[in-house]
Amino acid sequence: MLKETQDTNVTTTLEHYTVTNTALAETKDTVGIHTAKPLPVLQQMASKFFNEMRDDAQINGQAGQKIEEWLSQHTLDELNSLNNLAKEHFLYEGITFTVYGDQEGTERTIPFDIIPRVIARKQWDKIAFGSEQRVKALNLFLHDIYHQQEILKAGIVPEMQVLTHEGYQPHMYQHSLKGGIYSQISGTDIIRDAKGEFYVLEDNLRTPSGVSYMLESRKISEKLMPQLFEQTPIAGVEQYPQLLKEILSENSRADNPFIVVLTPGTF
């Protein structure tokens, strides 16, 4: 799961997409008559924040070009209309999240931007490798604090900070799990800095969420932008539920486990 914080997000949402594809630059044709030539859409998306479609041209040039061509074929009103269709889809499917303490109501639809974020294969491979390494380290940490507690004895992590934390479960001490896996699902928040480098903002192991957002965002994107998916080789995400079932089954001691995923549901 990849997502960027507001501070690092490129300002390309429709609310801030203030320059439409009708922006013009004057050129001269071969007979000396002035004609109007549209400015490339991505040139209109200047920002102080990192924009992979502008600033990663050597890596994502082809994909970025196809997205730019698709955007140039739609007016701002049309893009806003597509974004509203996506929001209606999320409301109808119940793809919302809860904001407790919010005076405007607890249920909100997920933020959706019709302009896709491009991540090249070699970039994703690096992210995947680093995420896998990170999850292994976190599981080793959890196994240690419930067994030998070497990291606490060495003073690398303050003992009282762990043992008195509300999330620490004393009844899990010396209780071993199959494969030493304490967290089967990890939600890693990843951001990019002004130079485009990837950084981990935080790890969510206790109650990771957001997978439905990814699945439904891809589903509605394929519906609203079929041409882009037909013209561009895009890695699939539809296999996630099966992968989730497999990892949960592998971590069970039963041969044919009965697996239940608990969610808040529609309430």
BELHUNOR-V238957 format. One record per backbone hydrogen bond with DSSP energy under -0.5 kcal/mol. NH is the residue of the N-H (numbers start at 0). CO is the residue of the C=O. If there is no record, write none. Layout:
nh={NH/NH}
co={CO/CO}
//
This chain:
nh={7/8/11/15/16/17/19/22/24/26/28/31/34/36/36/38/42/43/43/44/53/54/55/56/58/59/60/63/64/65/66/67/68/69/70/71/72/72/73/78/79/80/81/82/83/84/85/86/87/88/89/90/91/92/93/93/94/95/96/98/99/101/104/107/107/109/113/115/123/124/125/126/127/128/129/130/131/132/133/134/135/136/137/138/139/140/141/142/143/144/145/146/148/152/153/154/155/156/161/161/162/163/164/167/169/171/172/173/174/175/179/180/181/183/186/187/188/188/189/190/192/195/198/200/200/201/203/204/213/214/215/216/217/218/219/220/221/222/223/224/227/228/229/230/231/233/239/242/243/244/245/246/247/248/249/250/251/256/258/261/266}
co={4/4/9/12/12/15/17/19/36/34/32/28/26/24/34/22/39/39/40/41/50/50/51/53/55/55/56/59/60/61/62/63/64/65/66/67/68/69/70/74/75/76/77/78/79/80/81/82/83/84/85/86/87/88/89/90/89/93/107/105/97/98/101/96/105/94/111/113/119/120/121/122/123/124/125/126/127/128/129/130/131/132/133/134/135/136/137/138/139/140/141/143/143/148/149/151/150/150/157/158/158/159/161/164/167/168/169/145/171/173/176/177/179/181/203/185/186/201/187/198/196/192/190/188/198/188/186/202/209/210/211/212/213/214/215/216/217/218/219/220/224/224/225/226/227/231/236/238/239/240/241/242/243/244/245/246/248/253/256/259/263}
//
